[in-house]
Amino acid sequence: MSIINKILILKYYFIIVFISLIMVGCSSSSNDSEIDSVMTVSSPDMFRSEAMSEISINNKDISSGTGYSNANTQSKIQVNGSLSLEVTNLDSAILNVKNIIAANSGMITSSNSGYSDQPYVNINILIPRSEFDGVLEDIKQISSVVNNENIYTNDVTEEYIDIESRLNVMLETEKRFLSLLETANKIEEIVQVEKEIMRIRGEIDSLTGRIKYLTTTTENSQLNLYMIEEMPISGSDDWNIGNSFDDSLRTFISFLKNTADFLIGILVFTPILIILGLIGFLGYKFINKRKSN
């Protein structure tokens, strides 16, 4: 059988296996059943006999021989959170937070600070999942008030297992194309096989990247921390009687200016209003006089 025909058969096989994985993933009872039968590909009559001997693969072959096995896959759960606090002294609280992060193998990925009535800071923290609960409690201990606390979880176990299964199939298919490449003699056959290998390798890289992402986001947690310095009972710390007197004087002067503007406006528009009133009155008297005549 020619290399081109083998490529067609492998393509056909891959499509059937891929569809089978999707059907198995959608079945609620698939996790309790075990498939022991050998998987074969139905091909056109002219290739059927050779296809059976060339690409028959059982499930054990797919899962073995690769670095990805979902037989003992643990639960993959993403855990992240946000925390909003009021603290007595912001600078001291920031220093304490940094010490807590360093003691728990965490890191600050970003931060920003500013002043809005009171100084505040927003810190994004990346910490190991195993340390998340402890770090959360330690940070809450340095606050005077916890305004808001949110914990977000997302179970990605099913997606992780599905990607592993697809990756195993792609790796096994790549191996078979590589074996075909070793036996190819014609340039046309070599080009066709290499084209398929490049396509499969792209799929493998994409699936591998997704697995790494899910692994990283389930082994680490993100915490968005917002801290603001609480308002003192006496108001602003820089208050003094001189500033208060200046503010009151400015307010009084502003009131006098507004009052003067109002009175000047009345003086300017009073003659105009009087003239308009006289015209209206004379017009009213003229109309009544004509009616009486």
Buried (B, 14 or more C-beta within 10 A) or exposed (E): EEBBBBBBBBBBBBEBBBEBBEEBBEEEEEEEEEEEEEBBBEBEEEBEEBBBEBBEBBBEBBBEEBEBBBEEEEEBEBBBBBBBBBBEBBEEBBEBBBEBBEEBEBEBEEEEEEEEEEBBBBBBBBBEBEBBEEBBEBBEEBBEEEEEEEBEEEEBBEBBBBBBBBBBBBBBBBEBBEEBBEEBEEEEBBEBBEEBBEEBEEBBEBBBEBBEEBEEBBEBBBBBBBBBBBEEEEEEEEEEEEEEEEEEEEEEEEEEEEEEEEEEEEEEEEEEEEEEEEEEEEEEEEEEEEEEE
